[in-house]
Amino acid sequence: MKKTIPKILISLLLCLALLPLSVSADTITPQPLSTPSMTAVYNADTEVLTISSENMLPGLEHLIMVFRGPVGNNDIVYIFPHITPTIDSFIISTTLFTLGLQPDDDFTIRVEIVAPPASTPWTREYFDWSFTLPVITTTSLPDGTVGVPYSQALAATYDGNSIPMLWSPVPVTALPPGLSLNPTTGVISGMPTQAGTFDFDIRFGNSAAYDVRQFSITIESAASGLGPWLVTFDTVSGTRVGGGQLSQTVANNANATPPTLTRTGYTFTGWTPVDGYINVTSNRTLTATWAPVTLGPWTVTFELDGGSRTGGGQLNQTVAHNGNAVLPIVTRANHNFAGWTPADGYINVTSNRTLTATWTPVTTPPGGGTGGGGWGTPVSRPPTQRPPVTPTPPADAERELHRLFMIGDDMGNFRPAAPITRAEAATVLARVNLLNFETGINFLPPGMSSFDTFADVNSSNWFYYYVAWAYSAGLIQGEVGADGVRNFRPNDPITRQEFAALLARTADSILTGNAPFADADAIAGWARNYVFTTYTLGWMIGDEANNFNPSANINRAEVATAISRLLGRIADHTTFTAATIANINQAIVFPDVSASAWFYPSILSATNDHYLTRGANGVVDWKEFVPAR
């Protein structure tokens, strides 16, 4: 390859070092001199080197010498005649050729100042400036082939000054088509697309100095039928996660390696053409084909581990993608239900899955003693569903008769930790507020000949009449979907803020405000006044950390407690004080409700007819259970 004279433009303002020569003892010490500065500019177009200096002392003789390399080499290549400037600066123009230098030489310029008078020994001050010019050291570039990836790095030397050195072709469009030059790394790369011989210049440098060298690359045509061949894989919006690269060069009749792809919401179905990467005999492009993924529906299975289903969702459910399954209501003799594993496996379902019930054994309270804070030890017997009993009032006229409003399951358990469904919540409140605690009703509210408000509630449902009564009283509203259909979602668990809405609607009026719970911000905007009402009236409170937990599903023990407070069967917001009851052994109790549990009095209240009196200070004094008949 041909090498031209480098085109160098140097504008280097250098830091100076004052280097005094050793002198003899009888030498007169000169007055201090100001430190001069020097600029050297080499114009490669005119091949002229211009040296200018400032901050000189007029009237002093200046000797200018040029050294190849550092001064220590003592390789003086040129000495200028003495100069005595009349002002504080001077300019010298010359050429590298005149100085005996090559463009790739390092060199040093020394300016020595000679102080008068001549009648005394000379005292000298001198200053040195060192220069290194950027030089491209690569002398030639390899040839290439159309369709074959090309990559070659250029190299250069320079002094590493603070202005970055960059690479560029001259002109910028001079490289063979398909190739480009990285301005930072000096790598020429790409895929040649056109055959021919291409001559071009490469420039390396910056605004202060640069070198230019001419290069030539010959790009040959791909040999017909002999390869190598370029195989390109078009992902069509997919992403490569493994396998072969998206662009591969393969020998004639060899195979490319297909990449492994992924694409959200799609399944990869192959390449077009199908076997285009096998026995390659030409340049080619293969295109990925995709099929949309239909997500879901999914099957959710509930394993009961010895328990049985008593309500709620079915044990095998088909759920739409990201939809929620409906939790079954389950029971197991002598066990408390402790939840499902995995706990949130029924929410946002994105695959087939199985949830397993977990249980904790129930320890029946021992006989004798006064466990449960003075309650004594009731007799455990299975609850029975029965019509309301009208007992003979005791002689004490101040006694109030309170009816049961909840019952246990067929196994004799109450299941205090189990969630309660929306239909069960509507049923309990309808019994308490509208139907004088009646069970098993089969009639609609007065003036209602039929009830078809909710698309998911019909006359074959056990809760049909209770939901109708609750709706007629304004306790429930349901929700209208995007399709305009109103549903009640009767089998879904009801959350604490949803139950607060039902409970608050039994009050004379809805109060306005924000309850002072630690998680008040988590309460939905539509529910805040309902929660505030139930809190203010003492019907619902928070946990030990003062959280209301609005989105948590309310359980049966919490419902029994809230309604017992609504009915005035509990003395205040948080406690229940009871005297010894005459016939405690007549109470219906449950093996999964311990006498020491915080909700024990509430569940007795919810599941037993009983008398109580109410003192002037609001203390509730239970007197007697009404035996089941």
C-alpha positions, 0 to 999 in steps of 0.5 A: 500500500502507498504511504503519503506524507502525513497531514499533521496539524499541531497546535500544542500549548505545552507546560514548560519546565525551567531547567537551568544549566550548571555554571561556574562560581564566577558566573554572574547570576542573571536577573529572574526571567519570566517563563515563556510559552511556545506554540508549534503548528504544523500545516500538512497542506503547506508542509510549514512548521510555525514556531511562535513564542510569547512572554520573552524579554526583549533585547536578549539573544535567543538560541533555538535548537531542534533535537530528534527525540529527547534532549538527552540523546544529544541528537541536534538536527538543526540550529537557528541563527541567534534571534534578538527580539525587539518585543516580547514575542517572535515567530519562525516558519520552516519545514520538517524537511529543513529541520531534518525531521520525518513526520513520525519523529518525536522531537524537542525544541530548546530555546536558550536565552543569552543575557548581556553584557558581553564583557562578562561571562554569559549566563544562560536560561533555557526552556524545552518543549517536546512534541509527539505527532499522531501517526497511523502505524497500520500499513495495509488492510486485508481484502474481503468477499461479498457476503462474508463478514469483515473486521479489521482494526487500525492502529496508531501512536500518539502522545495521549493529550487530553483531546480525544483522537478519532478515526474517520474515512476521507470522505466519509462515504469512501469505504466499500459499501457495507463497511463502516469505521468505528470512530473510537476503536478504529475497527472497520467492520460489516458485510461487503455488498459490492465487489471492486477495488476501493481506494480511500484515506483514513484520518486519525487525530483531533483538532490539534493534530492528525495523520492521514494514510491512504489504503486500498481494499479489494472486495471479491465476488462470492464464488458461485456455488462454492460459498461461503454463504450468509444465512440470516434469521429474521425473528419477526419481533421475537427475541433470541435466547440461545442457539445460533446467531442471527447472522451466520457464515457457513461453508458450501453444503454445510448447515447453519444453527437455528437460534432459539427464540421467544415472543410474549403471547406467541408460540414459535412454529418454525422457520420459512423455508422449513429446512432453509438452514440445511445444506446451504448453497446460497445466501438466504434469509429464514423467517420465524413463524409464530402462532398466538397463544390462547391463555387459559382456561385453567383447572383449579383443584382443591384437595381436602386432606380428609375434610369435606366441602359444605359450601362455597366453590366447587372442588374442581373449577375452570378459571379464565386466565388471570381470573380467581377461583372461588374458595370452597367452604370445608370442614373436618371433624375435630380439626380447625381449618387453617387455610390453603396451600399455596395461600393465594393459589386461587388468585390471578390463576395463570396455570393449572394448579392444586390447592391443599387444605391444611388443618390443626387438631382441636383440643376439647376443653377438659372437664371441670374448672372455669375455663373461658373467663368464668364460662364453666364447661358447656356440653358439646353437642352437634348443632341442629337446624331448628325453627325459632323457639318461643320459650316461657319468659322468666319472672324477671321482666327486664330480661331480653330474649335473643335468638340464634342467627348462625349454626354449625355444619353437619359435622358439628363444627363451627369453622370460625376461621373459614371465610363466609360467602357473599350469599351467607352474609346476605342470609345472616343479615336478612334473618337478623334485620328482616325476618325475625331470625327465621330459617328455611323461608320460601317466600319473597318480600311483600309486593315482590312476585319474582326476583331476577335482579342478579344474573347469577342468582335464581330460584334453585339456589338455597339463598334465593329468598334471603338475597331477595329480602336483603336486596329489597331492604337495600343491604346489597346492590351487586355490580354491573359488568362491562356487558351490562349484566348485574351479578351478585357473585354469591359464592365469592368470599366477602371482604371486611370492607364489603361486609362493613357496607352491608352491616352499615346499611342496617343503621338508621343513617350512614355516618361520614368520616374516616376511621382512625385505623393504621391502614386507613389509606387502604380502605377503598373510597366507596367503603370509607363511610361504611367502615367509619359507621361500623367503627363509630357504632362499635360493630367492627374494630381493627386488629392488635396493630390497629389495622382494619385489613379492608381487603382481607376476607372476613371469617365466620368468627368475625361475622358472629362478633360483629352481629353480636355487637350490632344486636347489643349482646356485647358490652362495648367495642372490645370486651364482653363481661358475663356472669355465671349462667345458671344452665351453662351445660345447656349451651350448644358448643363446638369442638373447634371453638375453644373456651379460651378463644377471643370469639368464644362468647360471640359464637355462643351468642350467635348459635344459642337462644338466650336471655340477658339483662342490660344494666344502667352502665351498659354491662351485659349480664347473660342469665340463661340459655334456652334449651334446643327443642 
